[in-house]
Amino acid sequence: MNVLFEEDGAFRAGSVLADSVTSLQIELASGKRSKVKTANVLLRFAQPAPGELLERAEAEAEGIDIDFLWEVCGEQEFGFEELAAEYHGAKPDPVQAAAVLLRLHAAPMYFHRKGRGRFRKAPPEILQAALAGLEKKRQQAAAIERMVEELKNGQLPAGFAPVLSQLIYKPDRNRSETKALEAACGETGKSAARLLFDCGALPSTHDYHLGRFLFEYFPESKGGTGFPYSPAPGEPGDLPLAAVAAFSVDDAHTTEIDDAFSVTANPEGGWRIGIHIAAPGLGFAPDSDLGRIARERLSTVYMPGRKITMLPEDIVEHFTLAAGHVVPAISLYLDVAGDYRLLGHETHMERVPVVANLRHHDIEPVFNETTLAEGLADFPWRDELKLLWEFAQVLEAGRGKPSDNATRKDYNFVVDWDADSGIAEEPGKGFVSIAERERGSPLDTLVAELMIMANATWGAMLRDAGIPALYRVQTAGKVRMSTVAAAHEGLGVECYAWSSSPLRRYCDLLNQWQLIALLQGEPPPFPPKSADLLAAMRDFELTYAAYAEFQRGMERYWCLRWLLQQGGQMVLAQVLRESLVRLDAIPLVLRVPSLPELPRGTHVRLAIEGIDLLEAELRSRYVEQAPELAANTGPDAAFADDGSDDVAG
């Protein structure tokens, strides 16, 4: 005796070796023996052989018209043998019965299982819906196949354009476009970004990297530059006019000029030094439209070639300390004796006349360590700058900490969007220049020390008044944000509340609102234990770090473009640690797997083997040590003078 039974969702046939009331001992055609429950047996038969039964039944099942089978069966539940008898018009043989069973089992849309070997036909409306769904899937599969072929041929499918950003940066795997893109990537071996770039979907590799950032942080802001409409800021009334001539010191590309300085000689000797900070907090409140915009963005985003401001451009222009304007400001006045002792300080809300915006590239050639030592030539603001620098040195010495890390290199990135890129891999506009800038210069020290003084002084005022603020705290080498005043060990001050960049950082703007409330004798907008204050601190810290990480990523990207512009095949670098080096001419750190074990600071020559702007990666190979080139590390020495003939094979 042979049986057909169901096991683990599959049909099997075998010979009965032993039969008990509840189970059977079965030997399959393969020779394997199995214990089968009697309830799982669907059909008992003598002929044909078990293996032949399933083979013949599968072949016969393919010829059964499933639509006809659905039509001839009744509405009631039935067994497969019953339907097989009706279908064939007579008692079916084992092969015929098994064929009907296999056909029913393979058509779950037409027949719903009600038990082992028992079925019920699907209602017409359910069947039609299932068939429609099947047809939709068929059409989707055909569409996916078509899109895959288009992508492989370098053509962008028509349906990709509306969802392009989502496909690149946050793909929805339920979409047909995503499935097609993944399939095409699998068949071509290319990444999604590379495949779409080759199809012309991305205007440039720069747009790809910028787009990723905008997609995550500015999804509703028109590419990161658009702002919702907001009313004009209010004009603070009854502000006195300061009797000063203020000037700022910034780099050439600064438009959000937050700080300026003034020097006024006191009749009795000494000076009154003014630190003037732009005061957007006097023009709008935290709960205003502009306040909510600043709260959402939290900071200006910087990157080579462009920036995304925290506040709308017209608001920046309204409050920036631009030359020729009289603008509202919060001013910290320091009374300084002739020997640069600090005698006292006052803080005022006032209108400040700004008479000059000094730029680093104009001032540093005539105001630097060398010219200060040899004697300054005559130039505008010479005396004021010299006095502020000498006072800054006293402040720095009083703190016992340097205001800047002069040993760390700084670089200026300038992108000319009107010039051709100069590289085949990135045709179009955008030529980058990278220049090293000295850190810890007299101008840097001057500005840094006066900003530290303002931030520490106003932080202490808020602390002493019991008004909460956002402080920068450093203990045990770790810097963090806090709503409680504590020491900043790295700067050597008792407390430090960022307050000097309210046009660019929400933290500073929030502290300015708190300071204004103190000066006006009003309740602060963020009272003690304010949940809004804690949320703002958390969000600012996370967002500010993310913006800084993006800036570093874009600087890395532009370093790679700069290397492509140069067109060389070898570069000079310094060893940082195992397999890690930093290029001499630009701020680019990369891993070199072939680098042998060398002491930190060793100069080496590397061969450039490939640069991928989409992945922002550079592949390089160690060539040799280059100790004789260690002193020649300016931008013009980025590439070794020797040709590629000396590169080891």
Sequence and secondary structure as in RCSB ss.txt:
>XXXX:A:sequence
MNVLFEEDGAFRAGSVLADSVTSLQIELASGKRSKVKTANVLLRFAQPAPGELLERAEAEAEGIDIDFLWEVCGE
QEFGFEELAAEYHGAKPDPVQAAAVLLRLHAAPMYFHRKGRGRFRKAPPEILQAALAGLEKKRQQAAAIERMVEE
LKNGQLPAGFAPVLSQLIYKPDRNRSETKALEAACGETGKSAARLLFDCGALPSTHDYHLGRFLFEYFPESKGGT
GFPYSPAPGEPGDLPLAAVAAFSVDDAHTTEIDDAFSVTANPEGGWRIGIHIAAPGLGFAPDSDLGRIARERLST
VYMPGRKITMLPEDIVEHFTLAAGHVVPAISLYLDVAGDYRLLGHETHMERVPVVANLRHHDIEPVFNETTLAEG
LADFPWRDELKLLWEFAQVLEAGRGKPSDNATRKDYNFVVDWDADSGIAEEPGKGFVSIAERERGSPLDTLVAEL
MIMANATWGAMLRDAGIPALYRVQTAGKVRMSTVAAAHEGLGVECYAWSSSPLRRYCDLLNQWQLIALLQGEPPP
FPPKSADLLAAMRDFELTYAAYAEFQRGMERYWCLRWLLQQGGQMVLAQVLRESLVRLDAIPLVLRVPSLPELPR
GTHVRLAIEGIDLLEAELRSRYVEQAPELAANTGPDAAFADDGSDDVAG
>XXXX:A:secstr
 EEEEEETTEEEEEEEEEE SSEEEEEETTS EEEEEGGGEEEEESSS HHHHHHHHHHHHTTS HHHHHHHS S
S EEHHHHHHHHHTS   HHHHHHHHHHHHT TTTEEEEETTEEEE  HHHHHHHHHHHHHHHHHHHHHHHHHHH
HHTT   GGGGGGHHHHHHS  TTSHHHHHHHHHHHHH   HHHHHHHTT SS HHHHHHHHHHHHH TTSTTTT
            S  B S  EEEEE TT  S  EEEEEEE TTSSEEEEEEEE GGGT  TTSHHHHHHHHH B 
EEETTEEE SS HHHHHHHS  TT EEEEEEEEEEE TT  EEEEEEEEEEEEEEEEEEHHHHTTTSSHHHHHH 
    TTHHHHHHHHHHHHHHHHHHTS SS TTS EEEEEEEEEEE   TTS SEEEEEEEEE SS HHHHHHHHH
HHHHHHHHHHHHHHTT    EEEEETTEEEEESS   BTTTTBS     S TTTBHHHHHHHHHHHHHHHT   S
S TT HHHHHHHHHHHHHHHHHHHHHHHHHHHHHHHHHHHHT SEEEEEEEETTEEEESSSS EEE TT     T
T EEEEEEEEEETTTTEEEEEEEEE GGGTT  SGGGSS SS GGGS  
